[in-house]
Structure formats: structure tokens, C-alpha cells
Amino acid sequence: MSRATRLSRVSPLPLLFLIMGHCLAATPAVPRPAHVLLVIEENRAFGEIIGSADAPYINELAKQGALFTRSYAIGHPSEPNYVALFSGDPQGVQDDSCPHRYDKPNLASALLQHRLGFAIYSENLPSEGFEDCASSDKLYRRKHNPIPDFSDVPATANKPFSAFPAEYSKLPTVAFVVPNMMNDMHDGTVQQADAWLKSRLAGYIRWAESNQSLLILTWDEDDGTDDNRVATLVLGAGVKPGRYDERITHYDVLRTLADMYGVPAPGSAATAHAITDIWTVP
């Protein structure tokens, strides 16, 4: 019997299962955290933050977690980046104008459709569901909060930071935190924002490590000096500390969040790459 004849009589099923098993084993994965908190700061280039004496707490966090050294925003100015990080597309907005209304897929609606929670906690938002373009003190700006722009996201997901729960287990599955215009480095200093982050969220960061949860810290855009390169940090349970040099954008962050919970990644996030190399256990 020839070798070709012997091979032709071998059932293809074991080989198929072997190939499938290899592919499954090789498929990179992301964890499914109990909670993810994504904090968005403003208008600072990577070099203004990492290694800066003005940001001692953030630099301490950078040593504890995964720091991406080639993380890039989508464009300028602020608003297109917030919309893109939320929906995978700037939706045509090229400025900080207000109001807008979109009927497009987004992270919040994808999570809510799968019975998973989502909220944005905005500092100085006057009340839950507030839709005006700014608070009376101008410290809150809708340009930094995409929820009111999307018709399929309930007003209850649009929360003031004063509603941020002291018991962190009561947080929704995914939440964004947007400090006000003074505490996000937009109008205030790096030192002020660094101190705010420590005083408001250090408790959550410590809790996340032992409660299968994460914090992601990023910037909407740079100050126009470094090709829109910003710092992005990931901290919490199952994160391998270190500096990571692969190129990522806001779309990769959004894709990672979608993959964590098995929901469709909206817009350009669908063709972005999930972050898979920073986890100790998928």
C-alpha cells in the first residue's frame, strides 16, 4: 500500500480537531473584569506626564501597572476623541461644538443590551441626565461627555461624579470618569489633576487589585507637540506591570473593553486590535 493510499484512508476528523484546538489555544484573550473604570484627562503629551515631577501619583501608578509608551489619540480638539472612544468614530464632529445627536452604535448601548451596566460620572454635572452644553459655572462641558449625544443611551447613565458610589462593588460594569475643567488638566495644572486623582480614586485603585477590577487612565489628546501621543495606563487585577511599546489608539482601548464582555465593538473599533499582552491570566 502506498503512502498516499494510507494517508487517504486516515479520517480527517482528528486532524481537524487538532487544527481547531491549536487555533483556539493560539487565539489571544482578554480577561472579564468585574468592573472597569476609565478616567479621561485632558490635553497633555506623554512627556508632560511620564517622568514629570508635577505628576508624582500618576508616575507611581505607571510603575505599578502597564504603561503604553506609544498610545495615540484620534484627532483634535477634545470632542472628536471622546465621541470616538465611546462609539468608534468621531461621527463627523471636528470641533467642540454642541449639541449633537447621533443614532449610532456605541459602547454603552452594546453593554446595556447584554444586561451589563454602563455610566459616565462627570464632575460638576448639575444633575443626572443633564443635557445642556455646560453647567452654570462652566466647569462641566458636554463636549467631554458623549452620552447626551446618543439617542439610545438612557439618561440614567449620565451621572454626576457626586453619585460615584463609596461602595465600589455597586459601580456599573464599565464606567467613565470625567473630572471637571480644572481637575482634568484642561484649565488647571498637572499638579492639581494629579492630586485630584489621588484624593478621589486611590481607594478604588487599591480595591480593584483584590476585586478583579481595573482602572484605565488616558488622555483625550496631546497639546499639539508630540503627534498626538498620550499616556495610557492600565492597573488592577491580573495586569503585568511594565512599559509596553506597541502602538495603540483610543480604538484599541474601545475594542479591548468590548471584547472583555463579548459585545460588538462599534465603528472603527471593530477592526482595531484588543490589548492582549498585559494580562497575567486571560
URFENJO-V41181 format. One record per run of one state. SS is the DSSP state (@ for helix, = for strand, . for the rest). FROM is the first residue (numbers start at 1). LEN is the number of residues. If there is no record, write none. Layout:
ss->SS from->FROM len->LEN
ss->SS from->FROM len->LEN
This chain:
ss->. from->1 len->2
ss->@ from->3 len->6
ss->. from->9 len->3
ss->@ from->12 len->15
ss->. from->27 len->8
ss->= from->35 len->7
ss->. from->42 len->4
ss->@ from->46 len->4
ss->. from->50 len->3
ss->@ from->53 len->12
ss->. from->65 len->1
ss->= from->66 len->7
ss->. from->73 len->5
ss->@ from->78 len->10
ss->. from->88 len->14
ss->= from->102 len->1
ss->. from->103 len->4
ss->@ from->107 len->7
ss->. from->114 len->4
ss->= from->118 len->5
ss->. from->123 len->11
ss->= from->134 len->1
ss->. from->135 len->6
ss->= from->141 len->1
ss->@ from->142 len->3
ss->. from->145 len->2
ss->@ from->147 len->3
ss->= from->150 len->1
ss->. from->151 len->4
ss->@ from->155 len->3
ss->= from->158 len->3
ss->@ from->161 len->3
ss->. from->164 len->4
ss->@ from->168 len->3
ss->. from->171 len->3
ss->= from->174 len->5
ss->. from->179 len->11
ss->@ from->190 len->20
ss->. from->210 len->3
ss->= from->213 len->7
ss->. from->220 len->9
ss->= from->229 len->8
ss->. from->237 len->2
ss->= from->239 len->1
ss->. from->240 len->2
ss->= from->242 len->3
ss->. from->245 len->3
ss->= from->248 len->2
ss->@ from->250 len->11
ss->. from->261 len->6
ss->@ from->267 len->5
ss->. from->272 len->7
ss->= from->279 len->1
ss->. from->280 len->3
